[in-house]
Amino acid sequence: MRLHAKPAKDKTAGLIRLGMGWMLMLSMALVPGNRALYAPDGAEALAADTPRQHKVIAYVQDMAGLSLREEDAPYLDQVNYAFALLRDGKAHGDHWKSVHVVKDYLQRHPHITGVISVGGWGAEGFSDAASTPEGRETLARSMLQLMDAHGFRGLDVDWEYPATSAGGLKHRADDWENYFQLLALLREGLDARAEATGQVYVLSVALGASDSLIQAVDGTRLGALVDQANIMTYDFTGFDAMTGHHAALYPAGDNKLGGAYAIHAYAAQGIPTEKLNLGCAFYGRAWRDTPAENNGLHQRAGTTGSKYYTYDQLQSLLTKENYTRYYDAEAQSPWLFDGSTFISYEDASSLRTKAAYVRANSLHGIFCWALDHDTSGELLRAMGEK
């Protein structure tokens, strides 16, 4: 097995570690269907006229002045419009500022499926709304009606997270059962629409990538209900002062988490690999007052990694500030360091590797949070390469 070597680029230094035995072990770990999850050789290239083997999905945030690039359309298969929120037990989009922009874009590019994402980090209301049969019926009906009213063809349930206080939300011990009952109602409603119209309707969910969240999911039951599971394989680090890769594909340092780890764990829980989507971050996390040892990687900084930079902002930093780009070939993840500030992020090199991983392991696709963070289209193109 070979991993991508450090990309050749000015101002780039590589950290290429030996001792890849753990990765060889990962490559041999079998998941349901006797399929091995492994790190593919990036040299495998498809012919230009060959259809893309994986789906590319982008979360698009509602905001005033939203603009969607025509040049991005060939690289997009699905747009998840974020977010519809819950109020009085129903889903609504009253706050939306640019839904017309997304609808017009989808009309111009009918190959792109439009999905409404409901909830998101810090979005309250799921536990209460789903706690009774009547509440679930009301919520499911409102979500389907909102989808119909705006001409979308799918729903993405982003309940972060059932039966836990991780998102600071109200929660109940029976949230997971209520969650599955809600999904069953949505599945029924979407299937009825598909039968009536002959069109494909998508039901997806967003899932966290920590061990506790993974182990809480009945993957077999979930896989029978949904078409897609978006695994949020980012924000692995950033919540304490220890620097590290927040969206690495493979483990690095003392942090065993990584995109491949989460995908393997969810497959082991019973979600079919052909329904799994690997997450990508179009943003970085920064730690300040970082020791210079190891070019800032795996060091205890003076702050947490809570500072958030979009990819656009990072490109501006690279042109204006004295940052050097480094690449960890074991984790398949880049970072920036100026001698004091450490920034973990993703770039075209790491995303090409993620896309190759998705193809090699026959996953459903790859998705990003969020499309507006990169107005150049560079990252989306990397995700969508064949």
C-alpha positions as CSV (number, residue, x, y, z in Angstrom):
1,M,0.0,0.0,0.0
2,R,1.2,3.5,-0.8
3,L,0.0,6.8,0.5
4,H,0.2,10.0,-1.4
5,A,3.6,11.7,-1.0
6,K,3.9,15.3,0.0
7,P,2.6,17.5,-2.8
8,A,5.2,19.6,-4.5
9,K,4.5,23.2,-3.7
10,D,6.4,26.3,-2.7
11,K,6.6,26.9,1.0
12,T,5.6,23.3,1.8
13,A,7.5,21.1,4.2
14,G,6.5,17.5,4.7
15,L,6.3,15.4,7.8
16,I,6.5,11.9,6.5
17,R,6.5,9.4,9.3
18,L,7.6,5.8,9.0
19,G,6.0,3.0,11.1
20,M,2.9,2.5,9.0
21,G,2.0,-0.8,10.5
22,W,-1.2,0.4,12.1
23,M,-2.4,1.5,8.7
24,L,-1.7,-1.9,7.2
25,M,-3.7,-3.4,10.0
26,L,-6.6,-1.0,9.3
27,S,-6.4,-2.0,5.6
28,M,-7.1,-5.6,6.6
29,A,-9.9,-4.9,8.9
30,L,-13.0,-6.3,7.3
31,V,-16.5,-4.8,7.5
32,P,-19.9,-6.3,6.7
33,G,-19.9,-7.6,3.2
34,N,-16.3,-8.8,3.6
35,R,-15.1,-5.5,2.2
36,A,-11.8,-4.1,3.5
37,L,-11.5,-0.4,4.3
38,Y,-8.1,0.7,3.2
39,A,-6.0,3.6,1.9
40,P,-6.1,3.6,-1.9
41,D,-3.2,4.4,-4.2
42,G,-3.8,7.9,-5.5
43,A,-2.4,6.9,-8.9
44,E,-5.6,5.1,-9.7
45,A,-7.3,7.5,-12.2
46,L,-10.4,7.1,-14.1
47,A,-10.8,8.1,-17.7
48,A,-12.1,11.6,-18.2
49,D,-15.4,10.4,-19.8
50,T,-16.0,7.8,-17.1
51,P,-18.9,8.7,-14.7
52,R,-17.9,9.6,-11.2
53,Q,-18.1,6.6,-9.0
54,H,-19.0,8.6,-5.9
55,K,-21.6,11.2,-5.0
56,V,-20.5,14.7,-4.1
57,I,-22.7,16.5,-1.6
58,A,-22.4,20.1,-0.3
59,Y,-24.1,21.7,2.7
60,V,-25.1,25.2,1.6
61,Q,-25.8,27.7,4.5
62,D,-28.7,30.0,4.2
63,M,-27.4,33.6,4.4
64,A,-28.2,37.0,2.9
65,G,-26.4,37.5,-0.4
66,L,-25.9,33.8,-1.0
67,S,-24.2,33.1,-4.4
68,L,-23.8,29.7,-6.1
69,R,-21.2,29.3,-8.8
70,E,-22.2,27.9,-12.2
71,E,-18.7,26.4,-12.5
72,D,-19.4,24.2,-9.5
73,A,-22.5,22.5,-10.9
74,P,-20.6,19.7,-12.8
75,Y,-19.0,18.7,-9.5
76,L,-22.2,18.6,-7.4
77,D,-24.7,15.8,-7.2
78,Q,-26.6,17.0,-4.1
79,V,-27.1,20.2,-2.2
80,N,-28.2,20.1,1.5
81,Y,-29.8,23.4,2.3
82,A,-29.1,24.3,5.9
83,F,-31.0,24.7,8.0
84,A,-34.7,24.4,8.6
85,L,-35.4,24.9,12.3
86,L,-38.1,23.6,14.7
87,R,-40.7,25.8,16.4
88,D,-43.7,24.6,18.3
89,G,-43.0,21.1,17.2
90,K,-42.9,21.9,13.5
91,A,-40.2,22.5,10.9
92,H,-40.1,25.9,9.3
93,G,-38.0,28.1,7.0
94,D,-39.4,31.4,8.0
95,H,-35.9,32.7,8.6
96,W,-34.5,31.8,5.2
97,K,-33.0,34.6,3.3
98,S,-31.8,32.9,0.1
99,V,-34.0,29.9,-0.5
100,H,-34.9,31.4,-3.9
101,V,-31.2,31.4,-4.9
102,V,-30.9,27.6,-4.2
103,K,-34.2,26.8,-6.0
104,D,-33.2,28.8,-9.1
105,Y,-29.8,27.0,-9.1
106,L,-31.5,23.6,-8.9
107,Q,-33.8,24.5,-11.7
108,R,-30.8,25.4,-13.9
109,H,-29.0,22.2,-13.0
110,P,-31.6,19.5,-12.7
111,H,-29.0,16.8,-12.1
112,I,-28.4,18.2,-8.6
113,T,-30.8,16.9,-5.9
114,G,-32.0,19.5,-3.5
115,V,-32.3,18.3,0.1
116,I,-33.5,20.4,3.1
117,S,-31.4,19.8,6.2
118,V,-33.3,20.2,9.4
119,G,-31.7,21.0,12.8
120,G,-28.0,21.5,13.1
121,W,-25.7,22.2,16.0
122,G,-27.5,23.9,18.9
123,A,-31.0,23.5,17.2
124,E,-33.5,22.9,19.9
125,G,-36.8,21.1,19.6
126,F,-36.3,17.5,18.4
127,S,-36.6,15.7,21.8
128,D,-39.9,17.5,22.7
129,A,-41.4,17.2,19.3
130,A,-40.5,13.5,18.8
131,S,-41.5,12.4,22.4
132,T,-45.1,11.4,21.5
133,P,-46.7,9.6,18.5
134,E,-48.8,12.8,17.8
135,G,-45.7,15.0,18.0
136,R,-43.8,12.8,15.6
137,E,-46.6,12.8,13.2
138,T,-46.8,16.6,13.3
139,L,-43.1,17.1,12.9
140,A,-42.8,14.6,10.1
141,R,-45.7,16.1,8.2
142,S,-44.3,19.6,8.6
143,M,-40.9,18.5,7.3
144,L,-42.5,16.9,4.2
145,Q,-44.7,19.8,3.6
146,L,-41.8,22.2,3.8
147,M,-39.9,20.1,1.3
148,D,-42.9,20.0,-1.1
149,A,-43.6,23.7,-0.8
150,H,-40.1,24.6,-2.1
151,G,-39.7,21.8,-4.6
152,F,-36.9,19.9,-2.9
153,R,-36.5,16.1,-3.1
154,G,-35.1,15.1,0.2
155,L,-34.7,15.6,3.9
156,D,-31.6,15.5,6.0
157,V,-32.2,15.0,9.7
158,D,-29.5,16.8,11.7
159,W,-30.4,16.0,15.3
160,E,-27.3,16.7,17.4
161,Y,-27.6,14.4,19.3
162,P,-30.3,12.1,20.6
163,A,-30.2,11.1,24.3
164,T,-27.1,13.1,25.1
165,S,-26.3,16.6,26.3
166,A,-23.3,16.9,23.8
167,G,-25.1,19.7,21.9
168,G,-26.4,21.4,25.0
169,L,-30.0,20.5,24.0
170,K,-32.9,19.0,25.9
171,H,-32.7,15.2,25.7
172,R,-34.5,12.1,27.0
173,A,-33.4,8.5,27.6
174,D,-35.9,7.3,24.9
175,D,-34.7,9.8,22.2
176,W,-33.1,7.1,20.1
177,E,-36.4,5.1,19.8
178,N,-38.3,8.3,19.1
179,Y,-35.6,9.2,16.5
180,F,-36.2,5.9,14.6
181,Q,-39.9,6.3,14.8
182,L,-39.6,9.8,13.3
183,L,-37.3,8.5,10.5
184,A,-39.9,5.7,9.8
185,L,-42.6,8.3,9.2
186,L,-40.3,10.3,6.9
187,R,-39.4,7.2,5.0
188,E,-43.0,6.4,4.5
189,G,-43.8,9.9,3.3
190,L,-40.9,10.0,0.9
191,D,-41.6,6.6,-0.5
192,A,-45.2,7.6,-1.2
193,R,-44.0,10.6,-3.1
194,A,-41.6,8.6,-5.1
195,E,-44.3,6.1,-6.1
196,A,-46.6,8.9,-7.1
197,T,-44.1,11.0,-9.1
198,G,-41.5,8.5,-10.3
199,Q,-38.8,10.7,-8.9
200,V,-36.1,9.7,-6.3
201,Y,-36.5,11.2,-2.8
202,V,-33.6,11.2,-0.4
203,L,-33.6,10.6,3.4
204,S,-30.3,11.3,5.1
205,V,-29.0,11.8,8.6
206,A,-26.0,13.6,10.0
207,L,-24.0,11.6,12.6
208,G,-21.2,12.5,14.9
209,A,-17.8,10.7,14.7
210,S,-16.9,10.2,18.4
211,D,-16.8,6.8,20.0
212,S,-19.7,7.5,22.3
213,L,-21.9,8.7,19.5
214,I,-21.0,5.8,17.2
215,Q,-21.7,3.2,19.8
216,A,-25.1,4.7,20.6
217,V,-26.4,4.0,17.0
218,D,-28.2,0.9,15.9
219,G,-26.6,0.9,12.5
220,T,-28.6,-2.0,11.1
221,R,-31.9,-0.3,12.0
222,L,-30.7,3.0,10.7
223,G,-29.4,1.6,7.5
224,A,-32.8,0.0,6.7
225,L,-34.5,3.5,6.9
226,V,-32.1,6.0,5.3
227,D,-30.5,6.4,2.0
228,Q,-27.4,8.2,3.3
229,A,-25.6,8.7,6.5
230,N,-23.3,11.8,6.6
231,I,-20.5,11.1,9.0
232,M,-19.2,14.4,10.4
233,T,-15.5,13.5,10.2
234,Y,-14.2,16.8,11.4
235,D,-13.7,18.7,14.7
236,F,-11.8,15.8,16.0
237,T,-9.6,18.3,17.8
238,G,-9.9,21.9,18.8
239,F,-11.7,21.7,22.1
240,D,-8.5,21.8,24.3
241,A,-5.1,23.3,24.1
242,M,-3.4,20.3,22.5
243,T,-2.9,20.9,18.8
244,G,-3.7,18.3,16.2
245,H,-5.5,17.5,13.0
246,H,-9.2,18.3,13.2
247,A,-10.2,16.5,10.0
248,A,-7.6,13.9,9.4
249,L,-8.4,10.8,7.4
250,Y,-6.2,8.6,9.6
251,P,-5.2,8.7,13.3
252,A,-2.2,10.7,14.3
253,G,-0.4,11.2,17.6
254,D,-2.4,10.2,20.6
255,N,-5.7,10.8,18.9
256,K,-7.1,7.6,17.4
257,L,-10.0,9.4,15.7
258,G,-10.0,10.0,12.0
259,G,-12.3,9.7,9.0
260,A,-11.4,6.1,8.1
261,Y,-11.7,5.1,11.8
262,A,-15.3,6.6,12.0
263,I,-16.3,5.0,8.7
264,H,-15.0,1.6,9.8
265,A,-16.8,1.9,13.1
266,Y,-20.1,2.8,11.6
267,A,-19.9,0.0,9.1
268,A,-19.2,-2.3,12.1
269,Q,-22.4,-1.0,13.7
270,G,-24.3,-2.2,10.7
271,I,-24.7,0.8,8.4
272,P,-24.1,-0.5,4.8
273,T,-20.9,1.1,3.4
274,E,-22.8,2.0,0.2
275,K,-24.9,4.4,2.4
276,L,-22.0,6.2,4.1
277,N,-20.7,9.6,3.2
278,L,-17.3,10.9,4.4
279,G,-17.2,14.4,5.7
280,C,-14.8,17.2,4.7
281,A,-14.2,20.6,6.3
282,F,-13.9,23.7,4.2
283,Y,-12.5,25.5,7.3
284,G,-9.7,25.3,9.7
285,R,-9.1,25.6,13.5
286,A,-6.4,27.7,15.0
287,W,-4.4,27.5,18.2
288,R,-2.3,30.5,19.4
289,D,0.9,30.7,21.5
290,T,2.0,27.3,20.2
291,P,5.6,26.0,20.9
292,A,7.7,25.6,17.8
293,E,8.7,22.0,18.4
294,N,7.5,19.7,15.6
295,N,6.4,22.8,13.7
296,G,3.6,23.2,16.2
297,L,2.0,19.8,15.7
298,H,0.9,17.8,18.9
299,Q,2.0,20.7,21.2
300,R,0.2,22.3,24.1
301,A,-0.7,25.8,23.0
302,G,-1.8,28.8,25.0
303,T,-5.4,28.6,23.7
304,T,-7.8,25.9,22.4
305,G,-8.4,25.5,18.7
306,S,-11.7,27.4,18.8
307,K,-10.6,30.1,16.3
308,Y,-12.4,29.3,13.0
309,Y,-11.1,30.2,9.6
310,T,-12.8,29.6,6.3
311,Y,-10.8,28.3,3.4
312,D,-11.0,31.7,1.8
313,Q,-9.6,33.3,4.9
314,L,-6.8,30.8,5.0
315,Q,-5.8,31.5,1.5
316,S,-5.6,35.2,2.4
317,L,-3.4,34.4,5.4
318,L,-1.0,32.4,3.1
319,T,-0.5,35.4,0.8
320,K,-0.3,38.1,3.5
321,E,1.3,36.4,6.6
322,N,4.4,34.3,7.2
323,Y,2.8,30.9,7.3
324,T,4.4,27.7,6.1
325,R,2.3,24.8,5.0
326,Y,3.2,21.3,6.3
327,Y,1.7,17.9,5.4
328,D,1.4,14.9,7.6
329,A,1.5,11.9,5.2
330,E,0.5,9.5,7.9
331,A,-2.7,11.4,8.8
332,Q,-3.2,12.7,5.3
333,S,-3.7,16.1,6.7
334,P,-2.1,19.6,6.2
335,W,-1.5,22.3,8.7
336,L,-0.1,25.9,8.8
337,F,2.4,27.3,11.2
338,D,4.0,30.7,11.6
339,G,6.1,30.0,14.6
340,S,3.3,30.7,17.1
341,T,-0.1,30.1,15.5
342,F,-1.0,26.5,14.5
343,I,-3.9,26.0,12.0
344,S,-5.4,22.6,11.2
345,Y,-7.3,22.6,7.9
346,E,-8.0,20.7,4.7
347,D,-6.7,21.4,1.2
348,A,-7.0,20.0,-2.3
349,S,-4.3,17.3,-1.6
350,S,-6.1,15.9,1.5
351,L,-9.5,16.0,-0.2
352,R,-8.2,14.1,-3.3
353,T,-7.0,11.4,-0.9
354,K,-10.4,11.4,0.8
355,A,-12.2,11.1,-2.5
356,A,-9.9,8.2,-3.5
357,Y,-10.6,6.5,-0.2
358,V,-14.4,6.8,-0.8
359,R,-14.1,5.3,-4.3
360,A,-11.8,2.5,-3.2
361,N,-14.1,1.5,-0.4
362,S,-17.4,1.8,-2.4
363,L,-18.8,4.4,-0.1
364,H,-21.9,6.3,-1.2
365,G,-20.0,9.6,-1.4
366,I,-18.3,12.6,0.1
367,F,-19.7,15.8,1.5
368,C,-18.5,19.2,2.8
369,W,-19.3,21.7,5.4
370,A,-19.8,24.3,3.9
371,L,-19.7,25.2,0.3
372,D,-19.6,29.0,0.9
373,H,-16.3,28.7,2.7
374,D,-14.4,28.2,-0.5
375,T,-15.5,30.6,-3.3
376,S,-12.7,29.5,-5.6
377,G,-14.2,26.0,-6.2
378,E,-10.7,24.4,-5.6
379,L,-11.9,22.1,-2.8
380,L,-15.1,21.1,-4.5
381,R,-13.1,20.1,-7.6
382,A,-10.8,18.0,-5.5
383,M,-13.7,16.2,-3.9
384,G,-15.3,15.6,-7.3
385,E,-12.3,14.3,-9.1
386,K,-12.8,10.8,-10.7
